[in-house]
Amino acid sequence: MSEIVINYTEDIVNGTLELLEASPLKGLVKSGMKVSLKPNMVISKPPSRGATTHPEVAEGIIVYLRRLGIHDIEIIESAWIGDDTARVYKICGYEALRDKYGVGLTDLKKDRAVKVKSGQYDFAVCEKAVTSDFLINIPVLKGHCQTTITCCLKNLKGCIPDREKQRFHTMGLHGPIAWLNKAIKTDFCVIDGICGDLSFEEGGNPVTRNMLICGTDPLLLDTYCAGLLGHRTGDIEYLKIAARIGIGEVFGPDTKITGLNAGNKPKFDNRATGAAKRLTQHINEDGACSACYSALIQGLKTSGVAPHEKICVGQGFKDKHGGIGCGDCTAGFDKYIKGCPPKAFDVAEFLRGRV
């Protein structure tokens, strides 16, 4: 049975080292391996905003691997559609990490795509995601306005080309996320639970947890983390599919948990507000990409305006007509908010009647 290790800490680098020392990682890697680290660098916002992986977590992993004789280490990621990975790396402190330790920084948007089959799906995946000797997944524990949560399993969506990210949404998102984790094997996970946003994947409402979590089973970790955010495994479709197709174990009362420094737990309520879920009542979605959907959610939240009709968003509205749309896919509508993706500011201004 797989184990979950948790450390509560404000010292992220040393806390990561302490976490890894209590984990099985040292027995899984070997000197001379090529190791890839996959953080969550979805958007060009600093980790303090609750959307992106703290570079100190990656730094702790790098230092630990170096102690084990592993020097061929590369960080791989692609920002979401509409943002630039190099810019995200810089803003989030990964360029400094590269310069300090001499590790590679790869923009998977520029990587070669290879075809893989997983279940009923034919995926295009970035080559570097499947050619490493050992893949360490470093997601942020946070909410997501379309999939409820995003953690280990969904973080692999950054390992596919932008055009494939768009296609995932047209295929329903949940099934492809689950089956992608059959196509790309995660060897180890270190979850950044320092201050993730519990409602939005793009951050902006960080909640301090001072928590680092690790283990070998991404589904076990995700089903545990779903509970931390107030959700059941059965509430999240891609977790149910992943369990059915054998990605890993589901968290339960017999799961072994090793906890470190429990006295460092924050003393306030960490539950998600559910704001994103409430705002979906104003949306008609069909194949929307996360960046566009998130901009609409954030714009609705910022404006405080309840539109008189549902706003349509997604690739399913291309070449169609309607009342109000969000994003260039709804260019045929009577009124629409331009952009691919649009800015949340523009959505809010549109709703306020200023554009």
Sequence and secondary structure as in RCSB ss.txt:
>XXXX:A:sequence
MSEIVINYTEDIVNGTLELLEASPLKGLVKSGMKVSLKPNMVISKPPSRGATTHPEVAEGIIVYLRRLGIHDIEI
IESAWIGDDTARVYKICGYEALRDKYGVGLTDLKKDRAVKVKSGQYDFAVCEKAVTSDFLINIPVLKGHCQTTIT
CCLKNLKGCIPDREKQRFHTMGLHGPIAWLNKAIKTDFCVIDGICGDLSFEEGGNPVTRNMLICGTDPLLLDTYC
AGLLGHRTGDIEYLKIAARIGIGEVFGPDTKITGLNAGNKPKFDNRATGAAKRLTQHINEDGACSACYSALIQGL
KTSGVAPHEKICVGQGFKDKHGGIGCGDCTAGFDKYIKGCPPKAFDVAEFLRGRV
>XXXX:A:secstr
  EEEEEE S HHHHHHHHHHTSSGGGT  TT EEEEEE   SSS GGGSSS  HHHHHHHHHHHHHTT  EEEE
EE   TTS HHHHHHHTTHHHHHHHH  EEEEGGGS EEEEEETTEEEEEETHHHHSSEEEEE B EEETTTEEE
SHHHHGGGGS HHHHHHHHHTTSHHHHHHHHHHS   EEEEEESS BSS TT SSB    EEEEES HHHHHHHH
HHHTT  GGG HHHHHHHHTTSS    TT EEEEE GGGS SS      HHHHHGGGEEESS  HHHHHHHHHHH
HHH    SS EEESGGGTT   SEEESGGGTTSSEEE  SS  HHHHHHHHTT  
